[in-house]
């Protein structure tokens, strides 16, 4: 058939093993402002860095991340965006989150999140964190 004719061949994707080469990506998280502390870091990451494992440290806390701090971060992040980010997210009737209407986001001073980034960048940062999980 037409699609099997070879006109639409997919390029081979690199194996996950090759893509994940390199050390883990380090995230330093401030528990008092989880999204605001992580957003600039994930927005500056390259595509290759976004595919690497994550290692988390919390500002002002001692601890080696053997997986527990990373799990705690992703759990805390999900809770924080639902509870502490009313300019970005609102709960649905089913208990999930959805972006707030543009009129609510526009109420932010100068269209920016309190951490200083523009609101569209904050949504992009959330997506990148979800992708890292």
N, C-alpha and C positions, 0 to 999 in steps of 0.2 A: 504494500500500500504506500500511499504518499508519505506518511510519517516514518515508515520503515525503509524508505529509499535511501537514507543516508544524508539527506539534505539537512536534517535537524539533529545532527549528532551532538551529544553533550560532551563538553570537555571533561576529561577525568578530573575528579576532585582529589586534592592531596589527602593522604591518609591522616587520620586523627593523630597518629603517633608522630608524624613529621610536623604537623601544625603545632603540636603542644611542646615542641622542643624549647628549651630555655627554662630558666628558673621561674618560680612563682611570681606573680604580680603582688606587690606589697600595697596594702591599703591601710592608711592610718585614719582611724575613726574617732570622732569626738561624740561620746554618748549623749551630750546635751544638745547636739545638732547633727544628727546622723546624716540626713540627706545633704544638708549644707556643707558638711565636711567631706563627703564622698563625691558629690557631683563634679567639682572641678577636677578631681583625680581621674574619674572614669571618662570624662569628656576629653581629656588629653591623651588617652590611651590609643595606641595604634590597633588595627585589626588583629595583628598577631598577638599583641598583649591581651586583648579581650578573649583570646582562645586559651590562654594559659591558666593553670590553677591559681587560686587566690590564697594569700596569707594575710591575716588581719592582725593588727595591733590596735589597742585602744589608747588614746592620748592620756598620759598620766597614770597608766596602769602597767604593772609588770605582768608578764605572762608570755609563754611560748605557745605559738599556735600549732598544735598537732591535729587540728581539725575542729576542735571544740569552739574556739573563738570565731572561726569562719561560720560554723553553723549558727552560733549565737548572733553573729552580725546579720545574716540573711533573715533570721527570724525577727530580730529587733527592727531591721529595715522595713519589713512588711508591716509590722505593727505600727511603726512610727509614721509611715506615709498615710495610713488610715486614720490614725488618731491625731496627728500633729500637722497635717498639711492640707488644711481646708481650702487654701487657694489653688490647690492642684487636683485633689481627689475628693469625691463624695461617695458615701455608701449607696448601694442600690437596695431595692426591696428584698433582694435575695442574699444580702450580706457581702456581696463582692464590691469592688471599687470601680468607679468610672471617672473619667476626667470631668472637672466642673465645667459648667457652661462658660463660654468665652466672656460673658459679662461679669462673672465672678472673678475670673482670672485677671480681667482688665482693671479690677478694683485695686489690685496691688500697686503700690507707689511706682510710677514710671514703668509699669508692666514688668517689674522685676520681683523675684523672690527675695525674702529678707537676706539671703546670703549674697545677693548682688547679681546673680545670673538671671538672664531673661527667662520668662516662663516656658517658651518652647524648648529651651536648653534643659530645663529641669525635667520635662517629660522625656527628653532624649536620655538624660542621665538615669532616670528610673528604668527605662528600657534596657540600658546597658547593664545596670546592676542585676536586673532580672535575668539577662542573658548570661551573666557570670555565674549565677546560681546553678 
